[in-house]
Structures are given as C-alpha cells and as structure tokens.
C-alpha cells in the first residue's frame, strides 16, 4: 500500500509539472553543482556495463531555474538513455556555450531565438528512436516500453521543465546508433555577465558596432548593452563611417566585422584611423586567414573569433583599458 501511494504521488507530481499547475520557483541556481550531484547519483544507479562520461565546459555556472525540476529533467533523460542501451554502452552528458545568431528551426518544428545559451546535452549510443515516432516522444503517456516499465511521463516532464525555464529542446536520433538530446537554457545576464562590466563606470560608454548581418548585429548589440555600453549599430560600413566622421569624439571604441560588402572591416579601420589616429577597434570574424590576423595585430587591433561569449568579449574590452 505504501509503495502504491508513493507511486501515485510521484505520478501526480509529474502530471502537475507537465500541465504547469505545479509552480516553478525560478531563482539563481548553480547548474554545475546540480549536474555534478546528479551525475554522481546516476553513477550508482546505472549498471557497470554503462559508462557515464560527464564534462561541464560552459563558462557560466549560475542560471535562473528550479533546482528540483532541473534535477528531475536530467534524471529522466539519463534514464531514457539507460533504457535505450541493451548491453554495454556509453552516455555522455555535459554543457557548452552556444550563441545563436539567427532564428533556427530545431526538431519538433521549434524555432530558437537568437541569443546566448548554455547548452546541456545528453548523448547515448543506444538503440535510437525511429523517425516515425520521434515527433511523439514528448507526448504525455506516450511510451514504447511495456506498461510495467514506466508511465510514459518521463520525457513529457523534460519538455515541461525546459519550457518553464524559457528554454528549447532539440533531439537527433539514428536507429541503431543512438540519440542526442540538446537543451538550450538562456543565460540570465544579471548573474552571468563578468565583473569587467564595472570597467565601464568611469569611461565613455558609447560603442560603434558594425556588422552587415542584421541578425548577428542585434545579438552582438545586446551583448555589449548587457556589459554596460551604449551601442550605435550599423549594418552598412559606409553609414558607420559617415557617423564616425561627425561623432568620433563620443565613441570609446568600435567593434567591426572583418568581412563585409561596400567596405571590408580592414578598409573601414584604415579610414577610421585617418579621422582619428587613436581610434580603438576590435575585429570580429569567423573567416579571417592567419596572414590577415598577423597584419591586423601588428597595427595594434584585437580580434575575436565568432561565435564568442560574454566572457571572451568582456576580456578583450578589458584589455583596452590596461
């Protein structure tokens, strides 16, 4: 009777979480600590034939979230991977920094918005999920297991938790090879932006940002604003040059993409320095060749490779004031 009561209570909690009637208490929580503890616990639960490989590679550890929901989410995904592995196998779990520059369509026709995220991934080399049922795995009560093996609410709870954390889910799977779950949790700037933001307090805070890709431009502008800067942004280097001619005394430094139409970042830099020989420019790029790097760095400019994080951007800016 006690066992039945406990099972019923757990089932009720899962239903409440999925339907979002159970309120989540999102507050600053240490995601790394949650994952450390969960993985230690799961090592005891998993059979010796299954290797759990854990790696926390994201720069930030604190997110806005509900600790118990996040623990439950991780446990449910790991258990799902465990059930997919028939004999020997491996489950990899970890985090990484992910910057989304433009809207992308994930699995289940979900569109992820541009921004900076901590990506939590769980990957196994189990049996995989057939493409015919992949779209149904987050439905409540849907399960390919026997009734005695589960309620079919595990992955629906995962879906509900991700949604309550304003996150996104992506699932890729190949039958016979395995499955990868990717969870994108937005970084809460108040708790994750580095302390270098304080550098801006006694400085000219205006930054000129130039990037021809409008979607990327908006994300980069938001990152600079979160670091405490006033941003004037341009997707046309010629428009940026006209603005700089009239307002260069008000600009602390410029952040410029290297590869652009009309004028390359390098050409824009050369024209800016004709106007103001003390101009400070940080280049951003995903395509520069090594020879270009060396030539630009000899001129005293800094280069950031895309995609970059708040921490990398903040560190480069801090070097300006050294």
N, C-alpha and C positions, 0 to 999 in steps of 0.2 A: 504493500500500500504506500509506504514511504517513497519507494522508488518511482511508482506511478505518479505520485503527487509531485515529486521533483521534476520528472519528465514533462508533466503537464505545465508546471511553472516555467520551465525553460522554453517550451513551445509557445506559451503565451507571450513571453518576453520577445521572442523572435517575431511573432506576428505584430506586436506593438511597434517594434523597431521598423519593420518593413512598411507598415502603414503610417509611420511617423507620428503615431499618437504618443509614443514614448518620447518625451522631450529630451533633446541632447543639450548638455551643458558645455558648450564650446568655450574654452579658455586657453591661455598659453600652456602647452604641454610639451614635454621633451620627447620628440618622436624617436630619437636614438635610444633613449632609455627604455621606451616601450618595446621597441624592436629587439633590443638586447635581451630583455627579460622574456619576451615571447619566444624567441629562438632558443634560449636556454631551456625553457619549459618543454618546447616541442622536441628537443633532442631526446628527452626521456620518453616521450610518447611514441616517437617514430621507431620502427623496427631497426635492428642493426644493419639490415640489408639496404637501408635508405640513407644516403649521405645528405646532410643539410649543410649547404655552403652559404655563409652569411657575410655580407660586406656592406658597410654603411659608408658611401662615398659622397653623399651630398654635403655641401659646406655648412648648411644651416641645420640645427637640431631642433629648434623650437617652432612649433606651428600652432595655429588655433584649432583646437579639437577636443573631442571627448575621449578620455583615456580608455574607458571600458569598451566603448564602441570600436575604437581602433584595434584594441587587443582582440576583440571578437572577430573583427574583419580579417586580421592576419591569420588567426587560428583557423577560421573557416576556409580560407584559400589554401593554406598549407595542408589541411586535412583533405581537401578536394584533390590536391596533388598526390597525397599519400594513397588515396583510393584508386588513383589512375595508374599507379605503379604496381605491377603484378608481382614481380620478384625483386631483383636488385635495381636500384635506380638512384637518381640524384635530384634534389630540389635546391634550386638557387634562389636566394632571397636577398634583396639589397635595395639601395637607393642611389639616385644620381640627380644632379642638377639638370633641368631641362628648360630651355627657353623656346617658346612657341612664338614665331614672328608673324604668322598669318593664320587665319582660321583654317583648321584641318578637320576632315571627317574621320572619326575613329570607327571601330567596329560598332555594330548595332545602330548605325546612322547617327551617332552622337557627334556634334560639332564642338571642338575645343576652341576656346577663345585665346587670342594672343596674350601672352604674359609669361611670368616666370613661375615655375613649379618645382616641387620636389616630386620626383617620380619614384614610386615604390613598385618594385617588380617581384613577381614570384614565377619561376620557370621550372618546369619538370620535363623529364624525358619518358613520361608515361604513355598511356595508350592514345592520348589525344582525343579530340572531340570532333565528331562527324559534322561536316558543314551543314547538313540538313537540320541539325538540332542546335547548332551554335547560337542561333538567334533566340533560342528559348531558355537558355541556361539560367537567366536571372528571374524567370517567372516563379512566383511562389508555388510551392508544392511540386514543381517540375523536377524529376529525377530519373536517371537511368538505372538507379540501384533498386534492389529488392526492398519492399516495404519495411522489412525488419532491419534494414541497414541505415535508415535515415528518414527525415521528414520531408526533404526536398526544399528546406528553407535556408540552407547554408549560404548559397550564392545570392539569394534574394536579400539576405541580411547584408551581405557585402555591398550590393547595389545601393541599398538604403543608406548605409553608412557613408559611402562615397558621396552620395547626393547631399546628405546632411552636412558634409564638410565642403560643399561647393566645389567638389572635385569631378574628375572624369575617369572613365574606365575604358580600357582598350584590351581586347582579347584576340590573340592569334593562336591557331592550333592546326597541327597536321596529324591526321590519324596515323598511329604507329610511331610517331616521332616525339610528340609532346605538346605542351600548352604553355603559353606565357600570358600572365595577367599583368597589366600595367595600370597603375593608379596614379593620377596626376592631382596632387594637392597644392592649391595656390599658396605661395609664400605670403605670410602676413607681415607686411613691411615694418610695422611698428616694433616687432620683436626680432626681425632678421636682418635689417639693414645695419651694416657695420658702424662702429663708433666713429669712423672717419667723417661721418656726416657733420660732426662738431666743427670740423675744419672750416666749414662754410660760414660760420657765425660772424667772423670778423673780416670776411673777404667780400669782394664784388661777386655777387651770386649769379650774374647773368651768363648763360652759356649759349653759344650758337651751335645748333645741331643741323647737319646737312647729310641727307641720305635720299637717294632717288626712289627707294621702295617705300611707299606710303605706310604700309602695314608695319614694316620694320621700324620706320621713323617714329610711329606712335608708341611702340613698345619702348624704344630707347629713350624717348622723351619722358615717359612715365618713370623709368628707372632713374633718370637724372633728377626729376622732380622729387622722387622719394628720398634722394640723397640730399635734398635741401636747396636745389638750384632753381632759378627762374630760367625757363628754356624758351628760346626763339628758334623755331624749327622751319626748315625749308627742304622741299623735295627737288628744288631746282638750284644747282650751284651758282647759276648766273644771278638769280634773285638773291641768294645768300651774299654774293659779292657786292651787289648794289647796297644791301642793308649794311654790310660791314663798312663800306666806304663812309657812310653817314654816322654810324654808331659805334665804331671800333673802340672808342674810349670807355664805353659802358660794358664791354664784353671781357669777361675774365679769361675764358679760353674757348676754343672751338673743338667740336667732335665731328669728324668728317669721314665719310665713306670714301675709300680709295677709288673704286670702280664706279663711275657714273657717266651718263651721256652729257653732252654740252661741254662740260669741263671735268677732267678727272680730278680726284682728290689732290693729287700731286700738283696739278696745274692751279687749282684753287689755292693751295697753300702758297705757291710761288707768288700769286697775285696779292694774297693777303699780306705777305711779308713785305711787299713793295709799299703797301699802305701803312703798315705798322711792323717795323723790323723786329719788335719784341713780341710779336704775336705767338701765342702758345696754341699748338694744335695736337690733338690726339686722333690718330687714324684708327678706323675700324674696318676690318676686311675679312673676307673668307677666302680670298683668291690671290693675294699678293705672292709673287715669287720671291725667293731668297735674295736675289740681286736687288729687287725693289726695296726689301726690308733694309738691307745694308746701306743703300744710297740715302734713304729717308732718315735712318737713325743717325747717320753722320751729320745730318742737319739739325739734330737735337730733338726730333719729334718722337713721340711714343706711339706704339702700335698695339692694338688689341685685336685678337682673332675672334671672329664670330663662331659659335654663339658664346657670349660671355655672361658672367653672373654679377650680382651686385658687388660681391667681394672683390672680384678682379677689377671692375670699373672703379670702385672706391680706392683700391690700392694704387692704381695708375694716376688717379686725380691727386691723391695724397702726395705723390712724388713731385707734382708741380710745385708744391709749397715747401719742399725740403730745402 
